[in-house]
């Protein structure tokens, strides 16, 4: 007898979600991956923008541009399809606090996977691969900690993939113009720092 998609989602969640007696080490590791790697990713992109050459700046901005589209798409989906988080329906064990908002798709997975795929499709396979591994770890951690279902992650990855494949026309239409404007504004605002060589 075939299993429904929701039943499969619950079954996968039960296998990944941390047990009540999970070790503090595993919980702390999962919390670091689930929460703190986001800030490391932001610092990585800021580093590329302020200290990278024009090509690095373009790839960083393109990743952010696609991420904005992916998050917007995810927001629209959540307005028409609301799926509760595990703790909202009394499923599994929850180890971090989270607002009782829509579970599908995962914003964290949208961000990490969109940026990873942006680098992958830009020809930076090594960086893209490392970021995809990080995205997978983030997906695991947030299910492990009980704030998401596996399908939230799979759905977010599919959205990120579609945005990177079909969003390229939007990038060529307006993304490159926005980048040019942002670059000019950056050169004006940060001119003293640029003249001193503190940023590029």
C-alpha positions in Angstrom: 0.0 0.0 0.0 1.5 3.4 -1.0 2.2 6.0 1.6 0.7 9.5 1.3 3.1 12.4 0.9 2.2 13.7 4.4 2.6 10.3 5.9 6.0 10.1 4.3 6.9 13.5 5.5 6.0 12.5 9.1 7.9 9.3 8.8 11.1 11.0 7.6 10.7 13.6 10.4 10.5 10.8 13.0 13.7 9.4 11.7 15.6 12.7 11.7 14.2 14.6 14.7 16.4 14.4 17.8 15.2 12.1 20.6 14.4 13.6 23.9 17.6 12.2 25.4 19.9 13.5 22.6 23.3 14.5 23.8 24.1 18.1 24.6 26.9 18.0 22.1 24.7 17.0 19.2 22.0 19.6 20.2 24.6 22.4 20.5 26.2 21.4 17.2 22.7 21.4 15.5 21.9 24.8 17.0 25.1 26.3 15.7 24.5 25.0 12.2 20.8 25.9 12.3 21.3 29.5 13.6 24.9 30.7 13.5 26.0 29.6 10.0 23.5 32.1 8.6 25.5 35.0 10.1 28.7 33.4 8.7 27.2 33.2 5.3 26.3 36.9 5.5 29.8 37.8 6.6 31.1 35.7 3.6 29.1 37.7 1.1 30.0 41.0 2.7 33.7 40.0 2.6 33.4 39.3 -1.1 31.6 42.6 -1.7 34.0 44.8 0.2 37.3 43.1 -0.5 36.7 41.2 -3.8 37.2 42.3 -7.3 34.3 43.2 -9.7 33.7 39.6 -10.7 33.5 38.5 -7.0 31.1 41.4 -6.3 28.9 40.4 -9.2 28.6 36.8 -8.1 27.9 37.8 -4.5 25.2 40.3 -5.6 23.7 37.8 -8.1 23.4 35.3 -5.3 21.6 37.9 -3.1 19.4 38.9 -6.1 18.3 35.3 -6.7 17.8 34.8 -2.9 15.4 37.7 -2.8 13.4 36.2 -5.6 13.4 32.8 -3.9 12.2 34.3 -0.5 9.5 36.3 -2.3 8.3 33.1 -4.0 8.4 31.2 -0.7 6.4 34.0 1.0 3.7 33.9 -1.7 3.5 30.1 -1.5 3.1 30.3 2.3 0.1 32.7 1.9 -1.8 30.2 -0.2 -0.6 26.9 1.4 -0.1 27.0 5.1 1.6 23.9 6.7 2.1 24.0 10.4 5.5 23.4 12.1 6.0 20.1 14.0 5.6 21.7 17.4 2.3 23.3 16.3 0.7 19.9 15.9 2.5 18.2 18.9 4.8 16.2 16.7 8.4 15.2 17.8 10.7 17.1 20.1 11.6 20.8 19.8 14.9 22.2 21.0 14.9 25.8 19.9 12.2 28.5 20.0 10.4 29.5 16.9 7.4 31.6 16.0 4.3 29.5 15.1 4.3 30.6 11.4 4.3 28.6 8.2 6.7 25.7 8.0 6.7 25.3 4.2 9.0 26.3 2.5 11.9 26.8 4.9 13.4 30.3 4.6 16.8 29.1 5.8 16.9 26.4 3.2 15.8 28.9 0.5 18.7 31.2 1.4 21.4 28.6 1.7 20.4 26.5 -1.4 19.7 29.5 -3.6 23.2 31.0 -2.8 24.8 27.6 -3.3 23.2 27.0 -6.6 23.9 30.5 -7.8 27.6 29.9 -7.3 27.3 26.4 -8.9 25.5 27.7 -12.0 28.0 30.6 -12.2 30.8 28.1 -12.8 32.2 28.1 -9.3 31.6 24.4 -8.8 33.9 24.1 -5.7 32.4 27.0 -3.8 28.9 25.8 -4.9 29.6 22.3 -3.7 30.8 23.5 -0.3 27.7 25.7 0.0 25.4 22.8 -1.0 26.9 20.7 1.7 26.3 23.5 4.2 22.7 23.8 2.9 22.2 20.1 3.5 23.6 20.4 7.0 21.3 23.4 7.7 18.3 21.3 6.4 19.3 18.4 8.7 19.8 20.6 11.7 16.4 22.3 11.5 14.5 19.1 11.2 16.7 17.5 13.9 15.8 20.4 16.3 12.1 20.0 15.5 11.2 23.3 13.8 10.8 22.0 10.3 9.7 18.9 8.3 11.8 17.3 5.6 9.4 18.4 2.9 10.0 22.0 3.9 13.6 21.5 2.9 13.0 19.6 -0.2 10.4 22.1 -1.4 12.8 25.0 -0.6 15.5 23.4 -2.6 13.2 22.9 -5.6 12.2 26.5 -5.5 15.9 27.6 -5.3 16.7 25.4 -8.3 13.8 26.8 -10.3 14.8 30.4 -9.4 18.4 29.8 -10.6 17.3 28.1 -13.8 14.5 30.4 -14.9 15.5 33.6 -13.0 18.5 34.2 -15.3 16.3 36.2 -17.7 15.3 38.5 -14.9 18.9 38.9 -14.0 19.8 40.0 -17.5 16.7 42.2 -17.7 17.0 44.1 -14.4 19.6 42.4 -12.2 22.6 43.7 -14.0 21.2 47.2 -14.1 20.6 47.1 -10.3 24.1 45.8 -9.8 25.5 48.8 -11.8 23.5 51.2 -9.8 24.5 49.6 -6.5 28.2 49.6 -7.6 28.0 53.3 -8.5 26.3 54.2 -5.2 28.9 52.1 -3.3 31.8 53.9 -5.0 30.3 57.3 -3.9 29.4 56.4 -0.4 32.6 54.5 0.3 34.9 56.7 -1.6 37.1 57.7 1.4 37.6 54.0 2.3 38.3 53.1 -1.4 40.9 55.9 -1.7 42.7 54.5 1.4 42.6 51.0 0.0 40.6 49.7 3.0 38.0 48.3 0.7 37.9 47.5 -3.0 
